[in-house]
Amino acid sequence: MGQFVTAFTSFFSIQFIFMQVNAIDQFTYGQVLLCFSVIMMAFSVGEALGGGLATFSYIVNSGNFDRMLIRPRNVIMQIIIPNIDLTRIGLLIQGTIVICIAIPLSGIAWNISKIILLIAMVICGAVLFFCLFLIKATASFFTIESLDFLNIFTYGTRQFGRYPFSVYGSKILWILTFCIPLALIQYYPLLYLTNRSSSLWYFCAPFLSLIFICPCYLFFKMGLHRYKSAGS
C-alpha cells in the first residue's frame, strides 16, 4: 500500500505540469503518461527481481558469498531468489492503473503490432532495469566504499523516465541510447506508436536493448573472476 500511494506523487507532478502546458516536446498528456507508466511497470518488475542485488555488498563483506560459490547452483539465482521483493507489486498496480488511463488519452491508433510493441517495452524494460541492478551489485567486487551514487542509474532513471527522454537534450538522449539503452524501451518505441516514425528499427528498439545483457553479464563474470574471498 505504501509503494502504491507514494508512487502517485510522480503522477500528480505530471498532472500539475499539464495544467499549465498542452504538450512537452510535442508529446501530449496521454503520451507522457504512457512513458511514465511503461517505465514504472518495467522498474517495478526489474526491482522486484533485482532489488535483492542491493544487498550484495553485505553478502560479499559478510562472507556469505563464499558459501554460495561452493553450491552447485547458479550464483545469480542464489542471490536474487531469496531476496525477491513482492512489495513492489504496489508500484506495478499503480503503473497498470496509469497505463489504463493513458491508452485512451494517447491518441494512438492501436493495432496488433503496436500492442505487441507496448508489451515488449515493459518486458524488455524490466530486463534492462535488472541489468542495472546487476551492474551496481558487481561494483561490490571492486570497492568496499558506498555505492549509493550508482542509484542515479536505477532509481534516478526511473524518475527521469516520467517524460520522453528527448526532453533532456541530445547528449543525454545519446547516452541513454548507446550507453544505457533506456531510450530503446521508451522514447524510440513511442515515436513508432505515435506515428512520428514508421521505421522498423524503432519497432525493434526494445528487442535491441536486450543486447545490454551481454556486457552486464561479462562485467559480472569479470568481477567474479577477480573475487578472492572475504577472508572471514
C-alpha positions in Angstrom: 0.0 0.0 0.0 2.9 2.4 0.8 4.5 1.7 -2.5 1.2 2.3 -4.3 0.4 5.6 -2.5 3.9 7.2 -2.6 4.3 6.4 -6.3 1.3 8.6 -7.1 3.3 11.7 -6.2 5.1 11.4 -9.5 1.8 11.1 -11.3 0.4 14.2 -9.7 3.5 16.2 -10.7 2.8 15.4 -14.3 -0.8 16.4 -13.8 0.2 19.8 -12.4 2.6 20.5 -15.3 -0.1 19.8 -17.8 -2.4 22.2 -16.1 0.0 24.9 -17.4 1.1 23.4 -20.8 -0.6 21.4 -23.6 2.4 19.4 -24.6 6.0 18.6 -23.6 8.4 18.3 -26.6 5.3 17.9 -28.8 4.1 14.9 -26.7 0.6 15.2 -25.3 -0.6 14.4 -21.8 -1.7 10.9 -22.6 1.6 10.1 -24.4 3.6 11.4 -21.5 1.5 9.2 -19.2 2.3 6.3 -21.4 6.0 6.9 -21.0 5.6 7.2 -17.3 3.5 4.0 -16.9 5.9 1.9 -19.0 8.9 3.0 -17.0 7.0 2.5 -13.7 5.8 -1.0 -14.6 9.2 -2.1 -16.0 11.0 -0.7 -13.0 8.7 -2.4 -10.5 9.3 -5.8 -12.1 13.0 -5.2 -12.5 13.4 -4.0 -8.9 11.3 -6.9 -7.5 13.7 -9.4 -9.1 16.9 -7.4 -8.9 16.3 -5.3 -5.9 17.9 -8.0 -3.7 21.1 -7.3 -5.5 21.2 -4.0 -3.5 22.2 -6.2 -0.5 25.0 -7.8 -2.5 27.8 -5.7 -0.9 26.7 -7.0 2.5 26.6 -10.6 1.2 30.2 -10.2 -0.1 31.6 -8.4 3.0 29.9 -10.9 5.4 31.5 -13.9 3.7 28.1 -15.3 2.7 29.1 -15.1 -0.9 31.9 -17.7 -0.3 29.2 -20.2 0.8 27.2 -19.5 -2.4 30.3 -20.3 -4.6 30.6 -23.9 -3.3 26.9 -24.7 -4.0 26.1 -26.4 -7.3 23.7 -23.7 -8.4 23.9 -20.5 -10.5 25.3 -17.7 -8.3 23.0 -15.0 -9.6 19.9 -17.1 -8.9 21.1 -17.8 -5.4 21.3 -14.0 -4.8 18.0 -12.9 -6.3 15.6 -15.8 -5.4 15.7 -15.3 -1.6 15.5 -11.5 -2.0 12.6 -11.1 -4.4 10.7 -8.1 -3.1 6.9 -8.6 -3.6 6.1 -5.2 -2.0 6.9 -3.8 -5.5 3.5 -5.1 -6.6 2.1 -1.8 -5.3 4.2 0.0 -7.8 3.2 -2.4 -10.6 -0.5 -1.9 -9.8 0.0 1.9 -9.9 1.7 1.7 -13.3 -1.1 -0.6 -14.6 -3.8 1.9 -13.5 -1.9 4.8 -15.2 -1.4 2.9 -18.4 -5.1 2.1 -18.5 -5.7 5.9 -18.2 -3.0 6.7 -20.8 -4.1 4.3 -23.6 -7.4 6.0 -24.4 -5.8 9.5 -23.9 -2.8 8.9 -26.0 -4.5 9.4 -29.4 -2.7 6.2 -30.7 -4.5 4.1 -33.3 -3.9 0.7 -31.7 -3.3 -2.5 -33.7 -1.7 -5.9 -33.1 1.8 -4.7 -33.8 1.5 -1.7 -31.5 0.1 -3.8 -28.7 3.0 -6.2 -29.1 5.4 -3.3 -29.0 3.8 -1.9 -25.8 4.2 -5.3 -24.1 7.8 -5.6 -25.3 8.5 -2.1 -23.9 7.5 -3.3 -20.4 9.2 -6.7 -20.5 12.4 -5.5 -22.1 12.5 -2.6 -19.7 12.2 -4.9 -16.7 15.2 -6.9 -18.0 17.1 -3.6 -18.6 16.5 -2.4 -15.0 17.5 -5.8 -13.7 20.8 -5.4 -15.6 21.4 -2.0 -14.0 20.9 -3.5 -10.5 23.4 -6.3 -11.5 25.9 -3.6 -12.5 25.6 -2.0 -9.2 26.0 -5.3 -7.4 29.0 -6.2 -9.4 30.8 -3.0 -8.4 31.0 -4.5 -4.9 33.7 -6.8 -6.2 35.9 -3.8 -6.9 35.4 -1.5 -3.9 34.2 -1.6 -0.3 33.1 2.1 -0.5 29.5 3.2 -0.6 27.9 2.6 -4.0 24.9 4.8 -3.4 26.0 7.1 -6.3 25.1 4.3 -8.7 21.4 4.8 -7.7 21.3 7.5 -10.4 21.3 4.7 -12.9 18.5 2.8 -11.2 16.2 4.9 -9.1 17.3 8.1 -10.9 16.4 6.8 -14.3 13.0 5.8 -13.0 12.4 9.5 -12.2 13.9 10.7 -15.4 11.6 8.3 -17.3 8.5 10.1 -16.3 9.0 12.1 -19.5 10.2 11.2 -23.0 14.0 11.2 -22.8 14.3 13.7 -25.6 13.3 16.5 -23.3 16.7 16.2 -21.5 18.7 17.2 -24.7 20.5 15.4 -27.4 23.6 14.5 -25.3 21.5 12.7 -22.6 19.5 11.0 -25.3 22.7 9.8 -26.9 23.9 8.3 -23.6 20.5 6.7 -23.0 20.7 5.2 -26.5 24.2 3.8 -26.8 25.5 3.5 -23.2 22.5 2.8 -21.0 19.8 1.9 -23.6 16.8 3.1 -21.7 15.6 5.2 -24.7 15.3 2.0 -26.6 12.4 0.9 -24.4 10.8 4.3 -24.0 11.5 7.1 -26.5 12.0 5.4 -29.8 9.1 2.9 -29.5 7.0 5.9 -28.5 7.8 7.6 -31.8 6.6 4.4 -33.6 3.4 4.2 -31.5 2.5 7.8 -32.2 3.3 7.5 -35.9 6.1 10.1 -35.8 8.2 7.4 -37.4 7.4 4.2 -39.3 11.0 2.9 -39.1 11.3 -0.8 -38.4 14.3 0.0 -36.2 12.1 1.9 -33.8 9.7 -1.1 -33.6 12.6 -3.4 -32.9 14.3 -1.0 -30.4 13.0 -2.8 -27.2 14.4 -6.1 -28.5 17.7 -4.5 -29.4 18.0 -3.2 -25.8 18.4 -6.8 -24.7 22.0 -6.7 -26.2 22.8 -4.8 -23.0 22.6 -8.2 -21.1 25.9 -9.3 -22.7 28.2 -6.5 -21.3 26.4 -6.7 -17.9 26.9 -10.4 -17.6 30.5 -10.1 -18.8 31.1 -7.4 -16.2 29.7 -9.7 -13.5 31.9 -12.6 -14.7 34.9 -10.3 -14.6 34.1 -9.3 -11.1 33.6 -12.9 -10.1 36.9 -13.9 -11.6 38.6 -11.1 -9.6 36.9 -12.1 -6.3 39.4 -13.7 -3.8 37.1 -14.4 -0.9 36.1 -12.1 2.0 38.6 -13.8 4.3 36.1 -14.4 7.1 
